[in-house]
Amino acid sequence: MLSKISKVGVSLVLGMSLSYAATVDEVKSFVNEGVELCKQQGTEACLKEFNDPKGKFIRGELYMFAYDFNGVNKALGSNSKIVGKNLYKLKDASGLMLIQELINIAQTKGEGWLDYKWSHPIKKKITPKTSFIKRIDGDMFIGTGYYK
């Protein structure tokens, strides 16, 4: 049987992990906020903000990513070592050509959702993820996602 202190500790841990879970509306709002920043300050300024590990575009499991239509990563709030790399041939854990699929959505629809499998930044396990992306600046898109 758990002591009162243990029960409180378990509740705090569970509460913290639940606080990282994003909703569909939060994801869409986060991306729209990024689009507005890019419109107001220009692409270079918003990419710099998206890449800032202490910036406002990293919130729990939400972080902004950006790619051009050649598959070059322009921003990745969770891992700056990826910025500048061409990930056109990147596959998710199930073999989905992830960046190519996202580029296709941006080019044909301007915005949309994609389901795939990705490493959870906190749990460090492959987890189903859904991302929302939106085209900006002609040949680039930004997005973020939530883990299911």
N, C-alpha and C positions, 0 to 999 in steps of 0.2 A: 504494500500500500504506500502511495506517495505521501510524503509529509506536506504540510501547507506550503513550505518554502519551495519544495520541488514542484508542486502544482503551479505556483506562481511563476517559477522559472520556465516551465514548459509552456505556460500561457504566453509569456513574454517572447520566447523563441518562436512559437507559432505565429504570434501577432506580428513579429518582425518579418517573417518570411511572407506572410500574407500581404504586408504593406508594399512589397515589391511587385505584386501582381497588377498589371495594367489592364484596363478595359479597352474595348474597341473604340469607344468615344475618346478616351485619353490618347490613344495612339493617333487617331485622326487629327485631334486637336494639336498634338505635339508636332506633327508634320506640317499642318497648316501654319503653325507659329513659325516654323523654320522657313516656309515659303515666304511669309510676310517679311521676315528678317532679310531674306535675299532680295526681295523687291525693294525694300527701304535702303539697305546698305550696300547692295551689290553682291555678286557671287563670291568674290575673293574674301570679303569681310565675313560673310556668313559661313563659308567653309572654315575659316580660321576659328570662328566661335564653335562650330560643330566639333572641331578637333581639340578643343581645350578640355583637358581631363577634369578641370575644376569649374567648367562653364555651366551655363544653364541648360545645355542640351544633353546632359547626362543626369537622369533621374531614376534611381533604382535600376531596374532592368531595362529601362528605355535609354537608348543612345541613338543619335542621328548617324546615318550613313549616307554617302553620296557617291555616285558613279557617273562617268561619262558614257556615251553610247559605244565606245570602243572597249569598255569593261575596265577602265582604269579607275581605281578607288581614289576619290578626292577627299573623302572624310570618313573617319570611323572612330567615333568617340570612345569606343571600348578598347581599341588597339591601334595606336598611332604608327606602329611598325608596318602596317598594311598600306598606309597612305602612299600613293604614287605607284603601286603595283598593279599590273594588269591581271585581273582575275576573271577574264572572259570565259575561261574553261573550267572555272570552279564548280564542283558538284557538291550537293548536300549529302548527308549520310545515306540517303536512299538512291543516289545517282542522278538526281534532278540537276540539270544545268542551270544553276541558280541565277547567276548574273545575266545570262542570256534570256531567261524567262522574265526577269525584272525589266530588262531593256525592252523586250517585246511589249510588255504592258505599257511602259512609258511612251514608246513610239506609236503604238496603235490606239491607246485609250486615253493617254495623258495622265491617268492615275488608276490605281486599283490595288487589289489584295492578292497575296500569294501565300499558300501554305507550303511549308518545307520542314526539314529537320535540322536543328542547329545546336551547338553546344551552349548550354545555359551558363551565363557568366558567374553565377553564384553557386549553383549546384554542380557545375563542371560535368554534366551528363548531357548526352544527345537527347533533345526534347523537341516535340512538335512546336512549331512557331508559325505565326501568321504575321506578315508584314504588310504595311500600307505604304505605297510610294506615290510620288507626284513629280511630274516633269517640271523642271525649271530651266531657265536660260537656254532654251532651244535644244541643246544636245546633252542634257544632264538630268538626273533625277535624284531626289532625296527621299529618305524613308526611315521608318523604325518599325519595330514589331513587338509582339507580346508572346510570351511562352504560355502554352496551354497546360 
